[in-house]
Amino acid sequence: MRWSVVMVFLGLNTLMVSQNKVTYTYAVKDSVKLEMDVYTPIDIKTNDSLPVVLWMHGGGFEGGQRDNLNDVQFMHYLTENGFIGISISYRLLLKDLGIGAGCDCPKTIKLNIFRQATIDYLDAAKYVISNKDELRIDPNRIIAGGSSAGAEGVLSAAYLKHFFVDDTAQYDEVKFAGAIALAGAVVDADYITKDNAIPTVLFHGTDDNLVPFGKATHHYCSTDSLGHLILDGSQIIADKLHNLGTSYYFHQKLGGGHELAEIPFSQLDAVFNFFKRAIHHNEIIQTTITIPE
């Protein structure tokens, strides 16, 4: 155990010396400071304007944190590959309710939590764009990314602004060049249109029992439960993007569960090669990768 602790410390220390990290407060809501960690390459130049991944962690809207070890490792991957990585905190509105995001959580509460997570993410994106010169980011090359609950927030921010936000004009300047959703879903995929569709990376297990792979209820709650809320998962989103002629990279695992919400480090090179072709070279790429059980 002692050597394991030492190795973890050395690993974290290596990550920290290979990139710069600065923490900013992007909003204060209900006396809660919402912060973001901005990771930049150590060799970044003063006049650089780099692409960015704006990341929202998972945790069922009641747990998780922006500096989980895997999230920090992902930020390291980004800075090593010419990106700025930004990992945000947001309001974990289920944290103190004691009911979790399952079938005992009323649909109205779930929808409000989705709404507030969407707004927090949009506020973070707006802050990044407003401070683009200081942060040295390219506002035209922001990739929205998230895992599980974070993926739901990110997909809603990218595609369902007009469903969740009353005053969308305040976010007119917020544009996303692409999206990454690990085990995510949306309330209604019909809000994905030709006007807002962007190159999207989707990872999902066909047997995910929390966030549906296709069209099904959140946590597969029965119709008579408080938490009955129908969602459109990755399969529905990929089908929608396919029909719209928009680029997507859909990684599905047959029999896979919610572990597909974990950052797919072995697949990151392929993911960012997809974005390079779809965003920077304007290629139409529609890829589905099926992993057998």
VOPAGU-2260 file (C-alpha; in pm, 1 decimal, decimal comma):
REM VOPAGU-2260
SITE   aa  ch    i         X         Y         Z
SITE  MET   A    0       0,0       0,0       0,0
SITE  ARG   A    1     284,5     237,0      87,3
SITE  TRP   A    2     441,0     196,7    -257,6
SITE  SER   A    3     101,0     243,3    -425,4
SITE  VAL   A    4      61,0     576,8    -249,6
SITE  VAL   A    5     410,8     681,0    -356,4
SITE  MET   A    6     343,9     585,1    -719,8
SITE  VAL   A    7      15,5     779,7    -725,9
SITE  PHE   A    8     193,6    1083,5    -580,9
SITE  LEU   A    9     473,0    1058,9    -836,5
SITE  GLY   A   10     217,6    1022,7   -1116,9
SITE  LEU   A   11      28,1    1331,2   -1006,6
SITE  ASN   A   12     351,9    1524,1    -965,5
SITE  THR   A   13     455,3    1433,6   -1321,6
SITE  LEU   A   14     122,8    1559,7   -1455,6
SITE  MET   A   15     151,5    1888,6   -1272,0
SITE  VAL   A   16     503,8    1971,3   -1394,4
SITE  SER   A   17     417,1    1900,5   -1758,9
SITE  GLN   A   18     134,6    2154,0   -1775,7
SITE  ASN   A   19      26,2    2484,9   -1627,2
SITE  LYS   A   20    -292,7    2495,4   -1419,3
SITE  VAL   A   21    -482,7    2803,9   -1305,1
SITE  THR   A   22    -817,8    2803,1   -1124,2
SITE  TYR   A   23   -1085,4    3064,8   -1196,6
SITE  THR   A   24   -1429,7    3131,8   -1047,7
SITE  TYR   A   25   -1675,0    3156,3   -1336,0
SITE  ALA   A   26   -1991,0    3213,0   -1128,9
SITE  VAL   A   27   -2130,2    3227,0    -775,3
SITE  LYS   A   28   -2476,3    3075,3    -731,0
SITE  ASP   A   29   -2655,5    3034,9    -399,4
SITE  SER   A   30   -2327,6    3128,2    -227,8
SITE  VAL   A   31   -2153,0    2839,6    -404,8
SITE  LYS   A   32   -1839,3    2927,7    -599,0
SITE  LEU   A   33   -1833,7    2750,3    -934,0
SITE  GLU   A   34   -1475,7    2707,8   -1046,7
SITE  MET   A   35   -1282,4    2584,6   -1344,9
SITE  ASP   A   36    -929,2    2451,9   -1371,1
SITE  VAL   A   37    -758,8    2570,5   -1689,2
SITE  TYR   A   38    -471,5    2350,4   -1806,4
SITE  THR   A   39    -238,3    2489,9   -2071,0
SITE  PRO   A   40      68,7    2343,6   -2243,4
SITE  ILE   A   41     394,1    2444,5   -2077,2
SITE  ASP   A   42     523,7    2579,2   -2408,8
SITE  ILE   A   43     219,1    2798,9   -2484,9
SITE  LYS   A   44     308,5    3135,6   -2639,8
SITE  THR   A   45     163,0    3473,4   -2541,6
SITE  ASN   A   46     -18,7    3516,5   -2871,8
SITE  ASP   A   47    -137,5    3156,7   -2903,9
SITE  SER   A   48    -506,9    3086,7   -2958,4
SITE  LEU   A   49    -554,7    2715,8   -2899,8
SITE  PRO   A   50    -849,5    2480,1   -2934,8
SITE  VAL   A   51   -1009,2    2382,9   -2605,4
SITE  VAL   A   52   -1205,5    2099,0   -2450,9
SITE  LEU   A   53   -1449,6    2225,2   -2187,2
SITE  TRP   A   54   -1510,5    1924,8   -1961,3
SITE  MET   A   55   -1797,9    1844,3   -1724,2
SITE  HIS   A   56   -1741,5    1553,2   -1485,7
SITE  GLY   A   57   -1993,8    1282,3   -1399,6
SITE  GLY   A   58   -2134,6    1171,4   -1065,9
SITE  GLY   A   59   -2512,0    1155,0   -1093,2
SITE  PHE   A   60   -2553,4    1526,0   -1009,0
SITE  GLU   A   61   -2461,3    1443,8    -648,6
SITE  GLY   A   62   -2092,8    1349,7    -655,4
SITE  GLY   A   63   -1770,8    1368,7    -849,7
SITE  GLN   A   64   -1531,7    1659,3    -878,3
SITE  ARG   A   65   -1348,2    1845,9   -1149,5
SITE  ASP   A   66   -1005,8    1719,6   -1041,4
SITE  ASN   A   67   -1072,2    1346,0   -1031,0
SITE  LEU   A   68    -752,8    1160,9   -1122,9
SITE  ASN   A   69    -888,6    1044,4   -1459,9
SITE  ASP   A   70   -1004,5    1396,1   -1545,7
SITE  VAL   A   71    -661,1    1536,0   -1462,8
SITE  GLN   A   72    -499,6    1266,7   -1680,2
SITE  PHE   A   73    -733,0    1365,1   -1961,7
SITE  MET   A   74    -632,9    1729,7   -1920,6
SITE  HIS   A   75    -269,4    1615,0   -1946,2
SITE  TYR   A   76    -347,1    1432,3   -2272,1
SITE  LEU   A   77    -502,9    1748,3   -2411,0
SITE  THR   A   78    -214,2    1977,8   -2324,2
SITE  GLU   A   79      30,4    1725,8   -2467,4
SITE  ASN   A   80    -163,3    1740,4   -2794,6
SITE  GLY   A   81    -193,6    2113,0   -2848,6
SITE  PHE   A   82    -520,6    2177,4   -2666,5
SITE  ILE   A   83    -618,2    2372,9   -2361,7
SITE  GLY   A   84    -816,9    2158,7   -2121,1
SITE  ILE   A   85   -1074,0    2313,0   -1889,1
SITE  SER   A   86   -1244,7    2105,6   -1619,9
SITE  ILE   A   87   -1537,8    2271,4   -1443,8
SITE  SER   A   88   -1735,0    2232,6   -1125,7
SITE  TYR   A   89   -2111,7    2282,2   -1129,3
SITE  ARG   A   90   -2400,1    2266,9    -884,6
SITE  LEU   A   91   -2457,4    1912,9    -755,9
SITE  LEU   A   92   -2821,6    1970,8    -674,3
SITE  LEU   A   93   -2895,0    1613,1    -568,7
SITE  LYS   A   94   -2611,8    1604,1    -317,3
SITE  ASP   A   95   -2819,1    1694,6     -13,3
SITE  LEU   A   96   -3157,3    1550,9    -112,3
SITE  GLY   A   97   -3075,0    1193,1     -17,1
SITE  ILE   A   98   -3276,4    1037,1    -300,2
SITE  GLY   A   99   -3022,7    1007,3    -581,2
SITE  ALA   A  100   -3114,6    1032,6    -948,9
SITE  GLY   A  101   -3313,6     708,4    -956,5
SITE  CYS   A  102   -3682,3     623,9    -959,1
SITE  ASP   A  103   -3759,4     795,9    -627,9
SITE  CYS   A  104   -3645,5    1128,5    -770,4
SITE  PRO   A  105   -3950,3    1302,7    -921,7
SITE  LYS   A  106   -3943,6    1380,1   -1291,9
SITE  THR   A  107   -3989,9    1751,8   -1221,7
SITE  ILE   A  108   -3676,3    1755,3   -1004,2
SITE  LYS   A  109   -3478,0    1565,2   -1266,3
SITE  LEU   A  110   -3577,6    1811,3   -1536,4
SITE  ASN   A  111   -3484,1    2106,4   -1316,0
SITE  ILE   A  112   -3147,1    1948,1   -1237,6
SITE  PHE   A  113   -3083,6    1896,1   -1609,3
SITE  ARG   A  114   -3184,4    2258,6   -1667,4
SITE  GLN   A  115   -2952,9    2399,8   -1401,3
SITE  ALA   A  116   -2659,4    2183,9   -1514,3
SITE  THR   A  117   -2717,3    2309,1   -1869,1
SITE  ILE   A  118   -2715,9    2668,9   -1750,1
SITE  ASP   A  119   -2402,5    2616,0   -1539,9
SITE  TYR   A  120   -2224,1    2470,2   -1841,3
SITE  LEU   A  121   -2335,6    2754,1   -2067,4
SITE  ASP   A  122   -2221,7    3006,3   -1805,9
SITE  ALA   A  123   -1880,7    2837,5   -1796,2
SITE  ALA   A  124   -1857,9    2850,1   -2176,4
SITE  LYS   A  125   -1963,6    3215,5   -2176,7
SITE  TYR   A  126   -1693,0    3296,5   -1919,9
SITE  VAL   A  127   -1429,0    3119,8   -2129,6
SITE  ILE   A  128   -1530,1    3310,2   -2443,2
SITE  SER   A  129   -1544,2    3644,0   -2259,1
SITE  ASN   A  130   -1189,7    3583,3   -2135,6
SITE  LYS   A  131   -1054,6    3425,9   -2453,5
SITE  ASP   A  132    -749,4    3652,2   -2474,6
SITE  GLU   A  133    -636,1    3590,9   -2117,3
SITE  LEU   A  134    -702,0    3217,8   -2146,0
SITE  ARG   A  135    -552,3    3205,2   -2497,7
SITE  ILE   A  136    -831,7    2993,6   -2639,9
SITE  ASP   A  137    -986,0    2995,9   -2985,5
SITE  PRO   A  138   -1360,0    3061,4   -2933,4
SITE  ASN   A  139   -1434,7    2897,1   -3268,1
SITE  ARG   A  140   -1275,5    2567,9   -3163,7
SITE  ILE   A  141   -1445,2    2478,5   -2836,2
SITE  ILE   A  142   -1528,4    2110,9   -2796,5
SITE  ALA   A  143   -1793,3    2044,9   -2532,1
SITE  GLY   A  144   -1726,8    1725,5   -2337,2
SITE  GLY   A  145   -1868,0    1536,1   -2045,0
SITE  SER   A  146   -1922,8    1201,3   -1878,1
SITE  SER   A  147   -2253,3    1051,6   -1754,6
SITE  ALA   A  148   -2436,1    1336,6   -1575,9
SITE  GLY   A  149   -2179,5    1570,0   -1728,6
SITE  ALA   A  150   -2255,6    1427,1   -2072,4
SITE  GLU   A  151   -2624,9    1499,4   -2017,9
SITE  GLY   A  152   -2541,1    1857,5   -1925,3
SITE  VAL   A  153   -2308,9    1899,7   -2223,0
SITE  LEU   A  154   -2550,8    1752,3   -2477,0
SITE  SER   A  155   -2828,6    1971,9   -2340,3
SITE  ALA   A  156   -2606,8    2281,1   -2365,5
SITE  ALA   A  157   -2513,4    2195,1   -2723,9
SITE  TYR   A  158   -2855,8    2087,6   -2848,9
SITE  LEU   A  159   -3135,2    2178,7   -2606,0
SITE  LYS   A  160   -3073,3    2543,4   -2521,4
SITE  HIS   A  161   -3419,0    2633,4   -2647,4
SITE  PHE   A  162   -3575,0    2360,8   -2431,8
SITE  PHE   A  163   -3405,3    2451,4   -2103,8
SITE  VAL   A  164   -3318,2    2822,5   -2127,9
SITE  ASP   A  165   -3575,7    3103,0   -2132,1
SITE  ASP   A  166   -3340,9    3381,9   -2240,5
SITE  THR   A  167   -3118,7    3215,4   -2500,0
SITE  ALA   A  168   -2997,8    3552,7   -2631,3
SITE  GLN   A  169   -2754,2    3580,0   -2340,3
SITE  TYR   A  170   -2571,7    3279,3   -2484,7
SITE  ASP   A  171   -2570,2    3386,4   -2849,9
SITE  GLU   A  172   -2192,0    3404,8   -2848,1
SITE  VAL   A  173   -2156,6    3049,1   -2717,2
SITE  LYS   A  174   -2081,8    2816,5   -3006,7
SITE  PHE   A  175   -1942,4    2465,8   -2990,0
SITE  ALA   A  176   -1731,5    2316,4   -3268,2
SITE  GLY   A  177   -1789,8    1960,3   -3149,3
SITE  ALA   A  178   -1906,4    1745,6   -2858,4
SITE  ILE   A  179   -1796,0    1439,3   -2662,3
SITE  ALA   A  180   -2059,0    1248,7   -2463,3
SITE  LEU   A  181   -1966,1     941,1   -2260,6
SITE  ALA   A  182   -2285,4     754,1   -2168,4
SITE  GLY   A  183   -2505,6    1057,5   -2217,5
SITE  ALA   A  184   -2861,0    1126,7   -2332,9
SITE  VAL   A  185   -3101,6    1409,8   -2407,0
SITE  VAL   A  186   -3464,3    1472,3   -2318,7
SITE  ASP   A  187   -3567,1    1505,3   -2683,3
SITE  ALA   A  188   -3339,5    1437,3   -2981,4
SITE  ASP   A  189   -3581,3    1622,5   -3209,2
SITE  TYR   A  190   -3415,4    1941,5   -3083,3
SITE  ILE   A  191   -3107,2    1836,1   -3281,9
SITE  THR   A  192   -3147,1    2010,0   -3616,7
SITE  LYS   A  193   -2947,8    2093,2   -3925,3
SITE  ASP   A  194   -2884,5    2436,9   -3775,2
SITE  ASN   A  195   -2729,0    2318,7   -3448,0
SITE  ALA   A  196   -2585,5    1974,9   -3533,1
SITE  ILE   A  197   -2209,5    1952,1   -3472,1
SITE  PRO   A  198   -1951,3    1671,2   -3501,5
SITE  THR   A  199   -2023,2    1451,7   -3202,5
SITE  VAL   A  200   -1840,7    1164,4   -3033,6
SITE  LEU   A  201   -2060,0     915,5   -2847,4
SITE  PHE   A  202   -1955,6     622,7   -2625,5
SITE  HIS   A  203   -2226,0     399,8   -2480,0
SITE  GLY   A  204   -2292,9      44,8   -2364,9
SITE  THR   A  205   -2604,6    -126,4   -2499,6
SITE  ASP   A  206   -2692,7    -255,5   -2150,6
SITE  ASP   A  207   -2634,8      67,1   -1957,9
SITE  ASN   A  208   -2891,1      46,1   -1675,6
SITE  LEU   A  209   -2866,9     412,3   -1575,2
SITE  VAL   A  210   -2860,0     621,2   -1891,7
SITE  PRO   A  211   -3048,4     453,1   -2176,7
SITE  PHE   A  212   -2860,7     350,0   -2489,3
SITE  GLY   A  213   -3169,6     403,7   -2706,6
SITE  LYS   A  214   -3506,4     557,0   -2621,8
SITE  ALA   A  215   -3606,9     451,0   -2272,1
SITE  THR   A  216   -3671,1     585,8   -1924,8
SITE  HIS   A  217   -3391,8     729,5   -1713,2
SITE  HIS   A  218   -3267,1     451,7   -1482,6
SITE  TYR   A  219   -3533,2     237,0   -1654,6
SITE  CYS   A  220   -3794,6     356,7   -1407,3
SITE  SER   A  221   -4144,2     212,4   -1442,5
SITE  THR   A  222   -4426,9     426,4   -1576,9
SITE  ASP   A  223   -4587,4     453,0   -1231,6
SITE  SER   A  224   -4270,0     572,2   -1055,2
SITE  LEU   A  225   -4194,4     931,5    -961,1
SITE  GLY   A  226   -3875,8     928,0   -1166,8
SITE  HIS   A  227   -4026,1     814,7   -1495,8
SITE  LEU   A  228   -3853,1    1034,1   -1756,8
SITE  ILE   A  229   -3801,1     923,8   -2115,0
SITE  LEU   A  230   -3459,6    1003,3   -2261,2
SITE  ASP   A  231   -3299,0     964,2   -2602,4
SITE  GLY   A  232   -2962,1     794,4   -2565,2
SITE  SER   A  233   -2658,1     771,1   -2790,1
SITE  GLN   A  234   -2817,8     541,4   -3046,2
SITE  ILE   A  235   -3102,7     786,9   -3107,5
SITE  ILE   A  236   -2860,0    1079,9   -3123,2
SITE  ALA   A  237   -2632,7     898,9   -3369,7
SITE  ASP   A  238   -2932,3     810,1   -3588,8
SITE  LYS   A  239   -3041,3    1174,3   -3584,0
SITE  LEU   A  240   -2696,0    1298,5   -3682,6
SITE  HIS   A  241   -2674,9    1034,6   -3954,5
SITE  ASN   A  242   -3002,3    1149,0   -4108,2
SITE  LEU   A  243   -2888,8    1512,0   -4091,7
SITE  GLY   A  244   -2565,1    1431,0   -4272,6
SITE  THR   A  245   -2356,1    1546,9   -3974,9
SITE  SER   A  246   -2029,4    1388,6   -3867,1
SITE  TYR   A  247   -2030,0    1152,7   -3570,2
SITE  TYR   A  248   -1809,7     888,3   -3411,4
SITE  PHE   A  249   -2025,5     632,2   -3231,4
SITE  HIS   A  250   -1851,0     371,8   -3016,2
SITE  GLN   A  251   -2099,9     116,1   -2888,4
SITE  LYS   A  252   -2022,8    -188,1   -2677,2
SITE  LEU   A  253   -2261,6    -481,8   -2694,3
SITE  GLY   A  254   -2356,8    -584,2   -2342,4
SITE  GLY   A  255   -2164,1    -288,5   -2203,4
SITE  GLY   A  256   -2288,2    -106,2   -1896,8
SITE  HIS   A  257   -2234,1     237,7   -1750,1
SITE  GLU   A  258   -1857,3     183,7   -1743,3
SITE  LEU   A  259   -1857,8     338,7   -2091,9
SITE  ALA   A  260   -1883,8     669,2   -1904,0
SITE  GLU   A  261   -1515,7     630,9   -1815,3
SITE  ILE   A  262   -1267,5     833,1   -2020,0
SITE  PRO   A  263   -1157,0     603,6   -2306,9
SITE  PHE   A  264    -784,2     675,0   -2296,6
SITE  SER   A  265    -698,8     401,8   -2548,3
SITE  GLN   A  266    -938,3     559,9   -2799,4
SITE  LEU   A  267    -843,4     926,6   -2757,4
SITE  ASP   A  268    -608,3     939,2   -3055,5
SITE  ALA   A  269    -888,6     812,8   -3281,2
SITE  VAL   A  270   -1136,0    1054,6   -3125,6
SITE  PHE   A  271    -919,9    1359,8   -3185,3
SITE  ASN   A  272    -823,7    1244,9   -3531,4
SITE  PHE   A  273   -1198,4    1241,0   -3600,4
SITE  PHE   A  274   -1228,9    1598,7   -3475,2
SITE  LYS   A  275    -929,0    1706,1   -3682,8
SITE  ARG   A  276   -1090,4    1573,2   -3997,7
SITE  ALA   A  277   -1447,8    1676,7   -3917,5
SITE  ILE   A  278   -1379,7    2022,7   -3773,1
SITE  HIS   A  279   -1054,2    2141,9   -3925,0
SITE  HIS   A  280   -1090,9    1980,0   -4266,4
SITE  ASN   A  281   -1472,2    1991,4   -4287,0
SITE  GLU   A  282   -1496,8    1625,4   -4382,8
SITE  ILE   A  283   -1824,4    1440,1   -4332,9
SITE  ILE   A  284   -1737,9    1130,3   -4132,3
SITE  GLN   A  285   -2003,3     896,8   -3998,9
SITE  THR   A  286   -1839,6     615,0   -3806,6
SITE  THR   A  287   -1996,3     345,5   -3591,6
SITE  ILE   A  288   -1766,3     108,9   -3405,6
SITE  THR   A  289   -1930,4    -193,8   -3245,2
SITE  ILE   A  290   -1740,8    -382,4   -2977,4
SITE  PRO   A  291   -1873,0    -737,2   -2916,9
SITE  GLU   A  292   -1941,2    -875,2   -2571,7
